Amino acid sequence: MSIEVALAPRDGTGLNHLLSSLYTKGSADYHHWLAKGQFNQQYAPSSATEDAVGKYLTQSGLTLQRSASPFLVRAEGSSAQVSAAFHTTISTYQEKGGPRFFANTTAAQLPATVAPGVLGVIGLSDTSQSRPADDAVMPSQRTAAKDQQASSSCETSYPTASQLSGFVTSGTSFPFGFGDGPGCSGLTPSQLNSIYGAPNAGAKGKGTGVTVALYEATGYEPASIATWAQEFYGSGYDTPGLDEVTVDGGPLDPQCPTGDSCPADANGYSGDVEAELDIERVLAVAPDVAKIMIYDSPNDTTGQTELDSFTKIAGDDAASVVSSSWGNGECVLPASFVEAENTDFEQMAAQGQTMLASAGDEGPVLCAAYGTGDDSLSVFDPAAQPYVTAVGGTSFEGYNPGTDATPGYNGAESAWDADNLCQDSATVVDGESGYDWCVAGTQPVGAGNAGSGGSSAYWGRPGYQTGPGVNNPYTTDGNGTTDCSLAADGTPCREIPDVSADGDTYTGYSTYCVATSSDTLSQCYALESKESVTGWFSVAGTSSASPLWAGIAADMESYAGAREGFLNPLLYGLYNIDAGRYFNDITSAGHIVTTDGLYPTTPGYDEATGIGTPKMAALITQS
């Protein structure tokens, strides 16, 4: 087995003070970011701490291995040696209806001389595999290409519950067409920018000079990005460079830690839709970014390769805006893993890097989507992390802009829960239980799904998370176990999402993705036979919403001429000063869908849509 002992930052009190000062207007440290390398110089564990942990591991029969981070001590050994070293037992389990997995039966323990500097041990369970939060749907039974419809509308009605039920239970397709993309394949960049009110600020408001990083765990075809860009920006558009940064061999040549697993069916090109939609969503609102860096690691089961990626993104400090559309439910992640991640995100915040992540696409029952047999409430990690902006999903419900290139925002935006089918109950609706409808879009072709939100099982509510609606009937308080267990008892828990954007499959974005039969496990290749115009389809999910907000963050930085850093203190500040200027508040008034399957949309903050969706002009030019 390969394990990593996560070490706490040196001078944690000083680090907390620095992070507070960096984001407090009027402070001498306000926005005076740490330079590359300074974080480790000031806060990396002492050599004495590292040596003590390393000595104990070697004395326990483990072999030390090279680590990507001074905050992680990696070692290898047999399961018996690992169990003995941490005074626990590694056992195999299987939840009802779920896959087999291994995990430690009791919490890891270390000697009192070593434990004070340790956050936890990673690799004692294999439930930490990252998953994309994308949701793809094809324009089924829509055979006329866009150029044959120049004088007609792309509109079809929003799918009914009976249509979705027929598709899920018997594979019966139905007419679908939304937006002005080729083959009615979704919103174009022009439509997206118009709906959310992008400013007419020239290149300065389109991400000029900004470098964006995307966390990925899949192969993809860069040529698809150029085709998408030329369709919407013309042949003269100079597509920004795509810099591939492989970590641990990447998904095409995984170099998995010993004893860890990088499953073949979760690597190769198995998530290529995710990678390409991420890039295309950034370019839809920030077409002039300097470049996009793709940090591509293998998809493993213990989370060690994911940690290596975030560690490298923070260590390189080359990108000022970072987005992840991958993650997992907190319900299957050990505290040691989320605490180790937090160190990376603290480093990013201290360096002025903006970190955003998808809040999830399975309503309130994320873990049911992942086959754990657990229908309990949970939220998505890393979105729930205190130094990450969690981006949720909404729907345009019955509003279809058709061929209108510059549609306005007409207030039609609602919570995302396709036809109210996802429910926090086993009640059968149209042949499927409410739980099943929450996860229906996890099929290769989406059918149901809903936006995800809720309260963290680990993190207490950060100081920035204030304002109308933050305290609500669904607020939970720390109890030391199931609710924000890393916070003091009685502390209100971190709530997500923070913000949202369109995430509904059936009101999604025009996306282009092609592949070849040699692209192992490619989703794009599997979908081509279902497309009315080859390569084009509508895709959404919160994994479209997060890179969309990353593009907005790049625009904000470009316009301001400086890094904005972690966005939440700014976003909640604007929310409390003049929410209506900067955000579209998503409420239940006048809408068919009023929850994400559990959490209702209300005036102000709610756990279905956060503080709202973007009013781009104000955010970019007036924040």
N, C-alpha and C positions, 0 to 999 in steps of 0.2 A: 504494500500500500504506500501511497504518497500522501503525506499530510503537511499542512502548513500551520505553524503556531503564529497567530496574529499578535503583534506587540503593540502596546498602547504608545501614543506619541509622548515624547519627553515633554514635561512642563505642559500638561493638558490645560491647566488653569490659564497659563499665559497664552496658549493657542486660542482658547475661547475668548479671552479678552481681545486678542488681535482681530479675530473674525468679527466681533461686535464693533470694534472701532473702524474697521475697513468699510462697514456698511452703515455707519452712523454719520449723517450729515452734520458738519460742524466739528467733527473729530479731527485731530491733527493727522490721523492715519487714513482719513476717508479717501478711498479709491487709490491709495498708494500701495499698489500690488507688490507682492514678493516677486523677485526676479527668479528665473529658472535656477534651480539648485538651492535656493535659500531655505525652502521649506524643510528639506532634509537636514541642512546644516543646523537649523534652529530646533527642529522637533523630532528628528529621528531618534530612536531609542539609543541609550548609551551603549558603548561597546561592552561595558560590564554586564548589562542586561542581556545583550545578544549572546555573550560568551556563556553566561550562566544557563540560558535556555539550551544552547548548543551542547554544553557539557552534559547537561541532564539527559538530553536525547541520545547522545552517543553512549553514555553509561547505561542507558536502557536498551542498548543493542541496535539502535537506529543509525542509519548512515546519512550524514548531512549532504544536501544537494545545493547547487547554486540557486539563489532566489532572485526574483526580479525586483525585489523591494527590500529596503532596510527594515520595513515594518513586518516582514514575513520571514520566518525561519522554516525552510523546507527540509524534510527528511523522509527517508524511505525505510520500510521494514516489513516484516510479515504481519498479518493481522493479529497474531498472538503477541508479537512484540509491541505493536501499537496499543492493543488492549491493555497490556501490562503497564506500559509507560504512562497511560492516562487513567489507570485504575477503573476501567470500564470493560464492557463486553460488546463486541460487534456482532450483531445478529441480523438475520434475514427476515423480512416481513412481507406481508401482502395484504393491503386493504381490500375489503370486499369490492369486487369488480375492478380492482386496480392492478398495476404491475407489481412485480417483486422488487424490493429495494433493500439495501442494508443501512443500518444506523446503529449508533451506540445506544445501549439500553439505559445508561445513566449518564449524568453529566461528567465530562472529562474533569479530572482532578490533577493538580500539580503540587509539588512540595511548597510549603510556605515561603521558602527562600527564593522561589522562582515565580510563583503565581502573581505577585503584585504588579508586575509589568506586562502581564499577558491578558489579552482580550478574550481569547478562546482558541480552539483548534478546528481547522477546516480540513475536510477530507474524511471525517468519520461517518459520513452518510453520502449517498449518491442520489439525492433528490433535488439537486441544485441546477439541473440542466436548463439553460436559457431557451426561451420560446419567443417567436415573433408575435407581435400584436397586430398582424395585418388580416384583412378580411376581403377576399377577392370574389367578384361575381362577373359572369359573362353576359353579354347582350344577347341572350338566347332568343331564337326565333325572330331575330331582327336582321334580315338579309340585305336590305338596301344600304349601300355604302353612302357615306356622308355626301360625296359629290353628286349623288343622284337625288339628294333631298334639299338642294340649295334653296328652294322656294317653300319648303315645308318645315314643319317643326319636328324636333327630335322627341317630343314629349310622349311619354306613356304615364299612366297613373302609377302611384305608389303601389307596390304589390300588396294584395290582400292576404289575410291570414290563411284563407283556403288555398291560394296559389302557393304560398310558402309551404303549407302542409303537404300539398300534392308533390312538391319538389322534394321535400325531405323524405317522405314515406314511400313514394313510388317513382321518383325521378322525373316527374312531369314538368317540363319546362314551361315558361310563360314569356310573353313579350316584355322586353325591357329596353328602355332608352332614356338616358338622362344627360342633359348638358349638350355641349356642342363639340365634344371630341369626336374623332373619326369613328364612324359607326355608332354614334350616340353613346360614346364610351365614358362620359363623365364630364365634369367641369374642366374647362380650359384654364390656363393661367390668367388670361384676360378676365374670364368670368369670376374666378376666385378672388383676384385682386379687386375687382369692382364690387363684389358682394361685401367684402370686408373693408372696403374704403381705403385702398392704398393711396398714398399721397402722390401728387405730381411733382416729385422733387428731383427728377433726373437720376443720374447714376449714383449720386450721393445717398439716395434713398433705396438703392437696390443692392446693397451689400458690397459696394466697391472696396477692394483691398482687404476684405475680411477672409480669414481661413476658418472653415467649418470642419469638424471631425464627426464621423459617424461610427458608432460601435456596430460591428456586424459579425456574424458567425456563419457565413455562407459564401460560396463562389457566385459570381455574377458576370454578365457580358457588358463591358463598357460601351460597345458599339450601339447598344440599345439606347443609351443616354443621348448619343449624338443624333439618332433618328428622332427621338422625342423632341429634342431641342430645335432641330431644323423644322419640324412640323409647326411649331408655335412661334419660333423667333426668326425663321428664315435661314437661307443658306449662308448668309453673311455673318451669322452669329458665331462667335468664337467660344465654344464650350469650355468652361473652366477645367483646368487639369484635375484629373482624378488620381491622387497619390495613394497607392496601395501599400499599407504597412502591415505585413504579416507578423502575427504573434504566435509563438509556439507552433510554427509550421503552417498555420492557417487551416481552413477547412478542406483544402484540396490535398494537403500533405500533412495531416495532423501529427504532431509530436506530443502525444498525450503523456502526462505524468505517470510514472509507474504505478500500476494498481488502479489508476483512474480509468474511466472509459470514455472514448469519443465515438459514440455509435455511428456506424456507417450511414444509417438512415437519417441521421441528424446533421450530416456533414455534406461534402460535395456541393452541389448546387441546390440543395433541398430548400433553401430559403431565398432563392434568387429574386422572387417577387418583392420580398421585403427590402433587399438592398437597393433594387432599382427604383422602387417607389420612394424610398428615403431620399435618394439623390434628386429625383425629379421634383419632389415636393419642395426641397430647399430651393432649387432653381426656379420654381414657379413664382416665388415671392422675392428671391434674391438672386436674379440671373447674372449679376456682375461680381459675384464673390471671386476672390483671387484663386482659390482652389478648394477642393473637398478632399479631405484625407479619410481613407477607409481603413480603420483599424480592424483587421480581420483575424479572428482567432478560431481555433477548433471549438466545436460545441461539445463540451464535456459534461459529465454527470455530477461532479463534485463542486464545480464552480471555480476551480483553480485557474483555468485558462481565461475565464471572464475577468477574474481579479487581475491577472497578468495584463490584460488589455487596458483596463482602467488605470492600472499603475503606470503603464507606458504612456497613455494619453496625458496623465498628470505630469509624469517625469519629463516628457518631451516639451510640454508647454508650447507646442507649435500652433495649436488651434485655439482661438478665443471663444468659439461657440461649439458645444458638443451635444449630440443628441443620441439617445438609445431607444430603439423601438423593440428591444428584446428584454426579457426579464422572467420572473416567476412569482407565484403567490408567496407571500410571507409565511403562509401555513406550511410550506414544505422547506423553508430555509432556516437553518440554525442561527441563533443569535451571533455566533462567532463570525459567520459569513457576512451578515449585514453590518456588523461593527467594523470588519476589515474593509468593506466597501466604503464605509463612512469616512475612514481616514483618507482614501483617495479623493472623495468629494470635498472634504475639508481643504485638502491641498489645492484642488481646482479653485475653490472659492477664494482662498488666500492669494492665488495668482491672478485673479480676475477672469477666470474662465467661467463661461455660462454653461451650466449643465441642465439639460431637459430630458424627460423620459416619458414614455407612453404609460397611461394609467391602467390600461387593460381593456379587453373587449368582451368580457363574459359576465357583465352585470355584477351582482354582489357575490356570486358563487364561483370565484376564480378556480378554486381547487377542484371543483367538479369537472372543469374543462380538461384537467391534466390527468384524469383517470386515477385519482388517489382514493376515490370512494368517499371523499370528505365534502359534504355540502355546506360546511360552516362558512360564515362570512370571512373574507380575507381581502387584502389589498395587494397591489402589484409592487414588487421591488425591481429596480431601484427607485421607482417613482415616489414611494413613500419616504425615502431618505430625507432628512431635514435640510440638506444642502443641494437638493434636486428640485427643479420645477416640474411638477406632475401635470401632464396634459391629458385631459379627458376628451370625451367624444359627444357630439351633438348630432342632430338630424335636421335637414330642411323639410322633413315631413312631406306634405303634399305640394311643395313649391318646386317647380321644374323650370329653369330659365330657358330651356330649349336652345334656340339658335341666337338668342340675344347675347351679343358679345360683351355688353356692359350693363348687366342687370344690377339693380340696387338691392340694398338690404331691406326687406319688407316685413321683418319681425316674425317670419315663419319658422324661425329656428326653435327647436324643442329639445327635450331630453332624447337620448338615443336608446330606443328599445323597439325593434321592428314589430309593429302592430301590437305592442303591449304583450308579446308572447313570453318574453323572459320574465320569470317571477321567482321570488325567493320562497318557493314552495314546490311540493311535488304534485300540485293540482294539474290534472291533465287538460291541456288546451289544444284542440285540433290534433289529437292523436299523440302528442308528446307532452311530457311533464314540463312544468315551468323551468326546472333545472336544465332539462335537455335543450329547451329553446335558448337558454343563455349561452350554450356552447355549440349551437348548431352550425355556426360559421367556422368552426374549426375543421370542417370538411374542406377538401381541396377547392370546392366552390361554395361560397358563403350562402347561408339561408336565413339565419336568425341573428343572434348576438345583440349586445347592448353595451353601453359604456359602463366602466367600472369606477367605483369610488368607495369611500368608507374611512374607517379609523385604523391606524396602525396598531399592530400587535406588539411593536417594539418601541416606537419613538414617541416621546412626549411632544406636546404642541410647542413649536418654536416661538420665540418672542415676536417675530414678524407677522404670525398668522392671527390677525385681529380684524374686527370689523363686523358689520351687520350680518347675522346669519351664521357666523363661525360657532357661536354657542347655539346649539339647536337640539331638538328632542333626540337626535341620534348620537350626540356627543357622548363619548365614553371617557372614563377616567382610569388612570393607572391602578392596577390591582396586584402587581408583582408577578402575574402569571400570563393570562390571556390578553390583557389590554395594556399597551405601551409598557411592557415589562422592564425596559431599560430606564424608565423614568421613576421618580419617587411616587409612592402610592398617593392617589388623589390628584395627580397631575392630569389635566385634560390631554387627550391623545392627539397626535398629528393627524390631520384630516386631508384627504385628497379627493378629487383633483384640486390643483390651484387655479388653473385656467382650462379652457376647452377650445375646440374647433370642430368643424364638421367631421364626423367619423363614421357615418352611416353608409354601409355598402351601397344602398339604393339611392343615395344622393352624393355619390363619391366623385373621385377625380380621374380624369382621363390619363391612363398610364400605358406606356409601351414597354414590352418586354418580350424578346424572342430568344430562343436557344436552339441547340442542336441535340440530336439523340446521344451524342457523346458527352453532353453536359449531365453528368450523373445525378439522377433524382431531381432534375429541374422541374419546378412548378410551372415555369413559363412554357416549357415544351409540352407539358401535359395539358395545358389550357388551350393551346393553339387551335385544336380541332373544334372548340366550342365558340370561337370568336367569329363575329360577322365580318370584321376587317382584321386580317392576320396581325397579331402582335398587340392589338389595342383592346383594353378592357377597363372597366370601372373598378377602382380599388379604394378602400378607405380604412376604417379602423383608427384607433388612437395612434397607431404607428404611422398614419399619415398626418395626424394632428400634431405630433411632436416635432417632426422635421419641418412642418409648416411654421410652427412657432420658432424653431431654430432659424429659419429664414428671416422671420420678423426680427429676431434678436440681432442677426447680422445686419439688417437694415438700420436698426437703432444704433448699433455701434458705428456703422459707416457714416450715418448722419451726424453723430456726436463727435466722431473723430477720435474716439478712445474706447477702451474696453468698458463694458457695463458690468461685467462680473455676474455673480449669482443674482438672478432676476427677482426672486421673491420679495426681498425687502422693498424694492422699487415698486413692484406690481401691487402689493398690498398697501403701500403708501399712496399710490395713485387711486386705488380703490376707495380708500378712506377720505381722500381729498375731494375727488370728483369722479365717482364711478361711472356716471353716464357719459362722460366725455371720452373715456378710454376703453370701456367694455360694453358689450351687449349683454344685458342681464337676461338670462334664460329663466322664464317663469312658466307656470302651468296655464296661465290665462289664455284661453282661446285655442288650446292645443289638445289633440287626441291623446298623445303620449305625454304623461306627466311625471313619470319616474324612470329610473334605469332598471326597474324590476324590484326596487325596494325604496331607494332614497328619492324623495320628491323634489321637483324643481320649485323653488320659492323665490320671492324677492330677496335680493342680496345673495350671500354665499350659500351654496348648498352642496351636498356630497354627491350630486349627480353631475354638476357642470362647473363647480368651483365658483369663481367670481365672474365668470362669463367668457365670451368669445371676443376676439380683438376688433377694436376700431383702429385700423392700422395707421391712418394719417396722424391721429393724436399720439399714439404710442411712439411712432418713429420720429415725429418732428416736434412734439411738445412735452416730452417726458424728461 
